[in-house]
Amino acid sequence: MPAAAVVDLLTKAGFDTIVVDRKLSYIHWAQARKMPFLRGLDRMVQDRFAICATKPEE
């Protein structure tokens, strides 16, 4: 699921201040170094992201 779709679902669920972080290259590299070559290569080219969202107090 693309990040935009996740952000849309979070918005519809009432979350705000949604931040998407795509700068995970250091994590991908650290993981890929410990994996077999093809699996590590696959990990490096995947579209991965981290999302932080808050839901306002009601």
KETIMI-320573 format. One record per atom (N, C-alpha, C): atom name; residue number from 1; residue in one letter; x, y negated, z negated. Coordinates in Angstrom, 3 decimals. Example, Ala and Ser with C-alpha at 12.3 -4.5 7.8 and 13.67 -1.06 7.14 Angstrom:
BEGIN
<node 'N', 1, 'A', <13.190, 5.690, -7.800>>;
<node 'CA', 1, 'A', <12.300, 4.500, -7.800>>;
<node 'C', 1, 'A', <13.200, 3.300, -7.800>>;
<node 'N', 2, 'S', <12.850, 2.250, -7.080>>;
<node 'CA', 2, 'S', <13.670, 1.060, -7.140>>;
<node 'C', 2, 'S', <12.900, -0.030, -7.870>>;
This chain:
BEGIN
<node 'N', 1, 'M', <0.858, 1.167, 0.000>>;
<node 'CA', 1, 'M', <0.000, 0.000, 0.000>>;
<node 'C', 1, 'M', <0.909, -1.237, 0.000>>;
<node 'N', 2, 'P', <0.709, -2.135, 0.930>>;
<node 'CA', 2, 'P', <1.525, -3.355, 0.980>>;
<node 'C', 2, 'P', <1.272, -4.253, -0.233>>;
<node 'N', 3, 'A', <2.258, -5.061, -0.545>>;
<node 'CA', 3, 'A', <2.161, -5.956, -1.703>>;
<node 'C', 3, 'A', <0.965, -6.890, -1.586>>;
<node 'N', 4, 'A', <0.672, -7.362, -0.384>>;
<node 'CA', 4, 'A', <-0.451, -8.285, -0.201>>;
<node 'C', 4, 'A', <-1.774, -7.627, -0.602>>;
<node 'N', 5, 'A', <-1.928, -6.344, -0.313>>;
<node 'CA', 5, 'A', <-3.150, -5.636, -0.684>>;
<node 'C', 5, 'A', <-3.257, -5.489, -2.203>>;
<node 'N', 6, 'V', <-2.135, -5.229, -2.858>>;
<node 'CA', 6, 'V', <-2.132, -5.108, -4.315>>;
<node 'C', 6, 'V', <-2.472, -6.454, -4.950>>;
<node 'N', 7, 'V', <-1.880, -7.524, -4.420>>;
<node 'CA', 7, 'V', <-2.172, -8.867, -4.933>>;
<node 'C', 7, 'V', <-3.655, -9.181, -4.763>>;
<node 'N', 8, 'D', <-4.232, -8.806, -3.629>>;
<node 'CA', 8, 'D', <-5.661, -9.034, -3.392>>;
<node 'C', 8, 'D', <-6.507, -8.276, -4.408>>;
<node 'N', 9, 'L', <-6.159, -7.024, -4.683>>;
<node 'CA', 9, 'L', <-6.907, -6.238, -5.671>>;
<node 'C', 9, 'L', <-6.787, -6.844, -7.071>>;
<node 'N', 10, 'L', <-5.589, -7.290, -7.432>>;
<node 'CA', 10, 'L', <-5.397, -7.910, -8.748>>;
<node 'C', 10, 'L', <-6.193, -9.209, -8.867>>;
<node 'N', 11, 'T', <-6.227, -9.989, -7.795>>;
<node 'CA', 11, 'T', <-6.986, -11.236, -7.800>>;
<node 'C', 11, 'T', <-8.480, -10.950, -7.981>>;
<node 'N', 12, 'K', <-8.980, -9.961, -7.264>>;
<node 'CA', 12, 'K', <-10.391, -9.592, -7.391>>;
<node 'C', 12, 'K', <-10.718, -9.056, -8.782>>;
<node 'N', 13, 'A', <-9.722, -8.473, -9.457>>;
<node 'CA', 13, 'A', <-9.938, -7.935, -10.803>>;
<node 'C', 13, 'A', <-9.818, -9.009, -11.881>>;
<node 'N', 14, 'G', <-9.520, -10.248, -11.473>>;
<node 'CA', 14, 'G', <-9.489, -11.342, -12.431>>;
<node 'C', 14, 'G', <-8.112, -11.735, -12.922>>;
<node 'N', 15, 'F', <-7.066, -11.167, -12.355>>;
<node 'CA', 15, 'F', <-5.711, -11.532, -12.753>>;
<node 'C', 15, 'F', <-5.294, -12.823, -12.064>>;
<node 'N', 16, 'D', <-4.431, -13.572, -12.719>>;
<node 'CA', 16, 'D', <-3.858, -14.770, -12.083>>;
<node 'C', 16, 'D', <-2.359, -14.793, -12.371>>;
<node 'N', 17, 'T', <-1.685, -15.811, -11.923>>;
<node 'CA', 17, 'T', <-0.235, -15.930, -12.044>>;
<node 'C', 17, 'T', <0.429, -14.621, -11.606>>;
<node 'N', 18, 'I', <0.163, -14.238, -10.377>>;
<node 'CA', 18, 'I', <0.701, -12.994, -9.820>>;
<node 'C', 18, 'I', <2.024, -13.294, -9.127>>;
<node 'N', 19, 'V', <3.060, -12.572, -9.538>>;
<node 'CA', 19, 'V', <4.402, -12.769, -8.978>>;
<node 'C', 19, 'V', <4.857, -11.447, -8.361>>;
<node 'N', 20, 'V', <5.288, -11.490, -7.100>>;
<node 'CA', 20, 'V', <5.798, -10.307, -6.406>>;
<node 'C', 20, 'V', <7.305, -10.470, -6.246>>;
<node 'N', 21, 'D', <8.061, -9.474, -6.706>>;
<node 'CA', 21, 'D', <9.519, -9.496, -6.609>>;
<node 'C', 21, 'D', <9.964, -8.399, -5.658>>;
<node 'N', 22, 'R', <10.581, -8.794, -4.565>>;
<node 'CA', 22, 'R', <11.072, -7.833, -3.580>>;
<node 'C', 22, 'R', <12.589, -7.676, -3.633>>;
<node 'N', 23, 'K', <13.252, -8.370, -4.523>>;
<node 'CA', 23, 'K', <14.710, -8.327, -4.605>>;
<node 'C', 23, 'K', <15.150, -7.160, -5.478>>;
<node 'N', 24, 'L', <14.960, -5.968, -4.982>>;
<node 'CA', 24, 'L', <15.289, -4.765, -5.727>>;
<node 'C', 24, 'L', <16.505, -4.046, -5.136>>;
<node 'N', 25, 'S', <17.296, -4.744, -4.333>>;
<node 'CA', 25, 'S', <18.400, -4.093, -3.627>>;
<node 'C', 25, 'S', <19.425, -3.495, -4.582>>;
<node 'N', 26, 'Y', <19.694, -4.124, -5.716>>;
<node 'CA', 26, 'Y', <20.651, -3.564, -6.673>>;
<node 'C', 26, 'Y', <20.140, -2.248, -7.251>>;
<node 'N', 27, 'I', <18.850, -2.185, -7.524>>;
<node 'CA', 27, 'I', <18.258, -0.952, -8.040>>;
<node 'C', 27, 'I', <18.273, 0.124, -6.971>>;
<node 'N', 28, 'H', <17.895, -0.234, -5.725>>;
<node 'CA', 28, 'H', <17.897, 0.732, -4.630>>;
<node 'C', 28, 'H', <19.296, 1.288, -4.412>>;
<node 'N', 29, 'W', <20.304, 0.422, -4.438>>;
<node 'CA', 29, 'W', <21.678, 0.860, -4.200>>;
<node 'C', 29, 'W', <22.123, 1.811, -5.310>>;
<node 'N', 30, 'A', <21.833, 1.489, -6.550>>;
<node 'CA', 30, 'A', <22.223, 2.341, -7.671>>;
<node 'C', 30, 'A', <21.544, 3.712, -7.578>>;
<node 'N', 31, 'Q', <20.291, 3.731, -7.175>>;
<node 'CA', 31, 'Q', <19.581, 4.996, -7.034>>;
<node 'C', 31, 'Q', <20.116, 5.787, -5.845>>;
<node 'N', 32, 'A', <20.337, 5.106, -4.727>>;
<node 'CA', 32, 'A', <20.773, 5.774, -3.501>>;
<node 'C', 32, 'A', <22.145, 6.418, -3.667>>;
<node 'N', 33, 'R', <23.011, 5.822, -4.462>>;
<node 'CA', 33, 'R', <24.354, 6.370, -4.659>>;
<node 'C', 33, 'R', <24.313, 7.747, -5.308>>;
<node 'N', 34, 'K', <23.274, 8.045, -6.072>>;
<node 'CA', 34, 'K', <23.178, 9.313, -6.797>>;
<node 'C', 34, 'K', <22.359, 10.366, -6.044>>;
<node 'N', 35, 'M', <21.863, 10.028, -4.858>>;
<node 'CA', 35, 'M', <20.991, 10.931, -4.108>>;
<node 'C', 35, 'M', <21.729, 11.496, -2.902>>;
<node 'N', 36, 'P', <21.206, 12.584, -2.335>>;
<node 'CA', 36, 'P', <21.741, 13.049, -1.055>>;
<node 'C', 36, 'P', <21.619, 11.934, -0.012>>;
<node 'N', 37, 'F', <22.487, 11.953, 0.990>>;
<node 'CA', 37, 'F', <22.599, 10.859, 1.949>>;
<node 'C', 37, 'F', <21.260, 10.471, 2.576>>;
<node 'N', 38, 'L', <20.541, 11.426, 3.144>>;
<node 'CA', 38, 'L', <19.300, 11.080, 3.850>>;
<node 'C', 38, 'L', <18.226, 10.553, 2.899>>;
<node 'N', 39, 'R', <18.147, 11.118, 1.721>>;
<node 'CA', 39, 'R', <17.164, 10.618, 0.741>>;
<node 'C', 39, 'R', <17.537, 9.212, 0.278>>;
<node 'N', 40, 'G', <18.832, 8.981, 0.072>>;
<node 'CA', 40, 'G', <19.294, 7.647, -0.310>>;
<node 'C', 40, 'G', <19.035, 6.631, 0.782>>;
<node 'N', 41, 'L', <19.252, 7.013, 2.029>>;
<node 'CA', 41, 'L', <18.978, 6.124, 3.154>>;
<node 'C', 41, 'L', <17.502, 5.788, 3.227>>;
<node 'N', 42, 'D', <16.655, 6.788, 3.014>>;
<node 'CA', 42, 'D', <15.212, 6.564, 2.992>>;
<node 'C', 42, 'D', <14.834, 5.588, 1.885>>;
<node 'N', 43, 'R', <15.435, 5.725, 0.714>>;
<node 'CA', 43, 'R', <15.145, 4.838, -0.413>>;
<node 'C', 43, 'R', <15.539, 3.404, -0.080>>;
<node 'N', 44, 'M', <16.644, 3.224, 0.638>>;
<node 'CA', 44, 'M', <17.137, 1.884, 0.955>>;
<node 'C', 44, 'M', <16.216, 1.146, 1.935>>;
<node 'N', 45, 'V', <15.490, 1.867, 2.783>>;
<node 'CA', 45, 'V', <14.667, 1.196, 3.800>>;
<node 'C', 45, 'V', <13.184, 1.125, 3.420>>;
<node 'N', 46, 'Q', <12.802, 1.694, 2.281>>;
<node 'CA', 46, 'Q', <11.408, 1.641, 1.869>>;
<node 'C', 46, 'Q', <11.033, 0.228, 1.428>>;
<node 'N', 47, 'D', <9.764, -0.104, 1.617>>;
<node 'CA', 47, 'D', <9.248, -1.403, 1.177>>;
<node 'C', 47, 'D', <8.777, -1.254, -0.257>>;
<node 'N', 48, 'R', <9.640, -1.609, -1.198>>;
<node 'CA', 48, 'R', <9.304, -1.496, -2.616>>;
<node 'C', 48, 'R', <9.273, -2.884, -3.235>>;
<node 'N', 49, 'F', <8.485, -3.009, -4.282>>;
<node 'CA', 49, 'F', <8.332, -4.309, -4.925>>;
<node 'C', 49, 'F', <7.877, -4.111, -6.360>>;
<node 'N', 50, 'A', <8.074, -5.130, -7.147>>;
<node 'CA', 50, 'A', <7.589, -5.155, -8.526>>;
<node 'C', 50, 'A', <6.599, -6.308, -8.633>>;
<node 'N', 51, 'I', <5.547, -6.104, -9.394>>;
<node 'CA', 51, 'I', <4.519, -7.134, -9.544>>;
<node 'C', 51, 'I', <4.306, -7.422, -11.027>>;
<node 'N', 52, 'C', <4.210, -8.689, -11.338>>;
<node 'CA', 52, 'C', <3.881, -9.123, -12.691>>;
<node 'C', 52, 'C', <2.626, -9.998, -12.583>>;
<node 'N', 53, 'A', <1.612, -9.673, -13.378>>;
<node 'CA', 53, 'A', <0.357, -10.431, -13.343>>;
<node 'C', 53, 'A', <-0.187, -10.563, -14.757>>;
<node 'N', 54, 'T', <-0.862, -11.668, -15.003>>;
<node 'CA', 54, 'T', <-1.490, -11.868, -16.301>>;
<node 'C', 54, 'T', <-2.995, -12.046, -16.114>>;
<node 'N', 55, 'K', <-3.734, -11.613, -17.102>>;
<node 'CA', 55, 'K', <-5.182, -11.775, -17.064>>;
<node 'C', 55, 'K', <-5.534, -12.802, -18.137>>;
<node 'N', 56, 'P', <-6.238, -13.849, -17.749>>;
<node 'CA', 56, 'P', <-6.572, -14.900, -18.720>>;
<node 'C', 56, 'P', <-7.446, -14.374, -19.856>>;
<node 'N', 57, 'E', <-7.256, -14.966, -21.016>>;
<node 'CA', 57, 'E', <-8.088, -14.624, -22.181>>;
<node 'C', 57, 'E', <-9.530, -15.054, -21.912>>;
<node 'N', 58, 'E', <-10.468, -14.265, -22.353>>;
<node 'CA', 58, 'E', <-11.868, -14.628, -22.139>>;
<node 'C', 58, 'E', <-12.495, -15.134, -23.394>>;
